[in-house]
Amino acid sequence: MKLLILGATGPTGRHVVDLAVRSGDSVTAFVRNPAALGDLAERVTPVTGDATSHRDLAAAAAGHDAIIAALGRGNSVRADGLFTRASAAVLGAAGEVGVSRLVWLSSFGVGDTFDWSSATQKLIYSTLLRSIYADKEIADESIRSSGLDWTVVYPTRLTHGPAMGTYSAGDRLPMKGNPTISRADVAAFMHQAAHGTEWINRAAVISD
C-alpha cells in the first residue's frame, strides 16, 4: 500500500513507519522535522508540514491508499486543540484528494469508552487527561460521521515495551485497574487495520 503516516516521528508513529517499511509499503512520513526520522529518512518519502493544515495535508495525501494518524501531545496534558484541528484538516484533505481509508489513534476513556472504564481509569481520565480527552472526543465524532472508511483505535495506557502480539482487540473489552498496551502493539494493530477490511467503520478497543 501507499501510506501517508502522520505523527511519523512520535513514539507510536515511528513504530508504524518501521512496520510499514519492513512490510514493503510505500511510506510518506509527514513530519515537522525530517531530521527526526534519522536512518529511516532514506527509506521513506519525508514531507514537511503542519498536521492541522488542510493545504499541507492535501498536498501530501494525493495518490495514497490510506492515512494512518498517530498524533500525540507528548508529555503535555493540554490539548491546545490539536486533535480537533488535525481531524478537520485530515478529513478535508482526504475528501479533496479522494483518499477514503483513515486509521486514527485516539485513547481509551474518550467518548463512550469512558463509561466502560474502571474506577481507577475514570479518576485519571476525568482529572489529569480531561483537556486532551475532551478535544479527542470532538475529533473522534467528526471522523465517525465523515463518510470515510475510518477506524478509530482506543488503546489503554501506552507503554514503551516491545510488541508482544498477544493483545486483545474488540468493540468493547472488560477493564480492571489501569491496564496497558505497548506502543509497538498499537502500531501493529493500526498497520494491520489499514491493510484489511475487518475494522472499517468500527472503533477498536485494544489492551493487553
Secondary structure, 3 states (H helix, E strand, C coil): CEEEEECCCCCCHHHHHHHHHHCCCEEEEEECCHHHHHHHHHCCEEEECCCCCHHHHHHHHCCCCEEEECCCCCCCCCCCCHHHHHHHHHHHHHHHHCCCEEEEECCCCCHHHHHHCCHHHHHHHHCCCHHHHHHHHHHHHHHHCCCCEEEEEEECEEECCCCCCCCEEECCCCCCCCCEEEHHHHHHHHHHHHHCCCCCCEEEEEEC
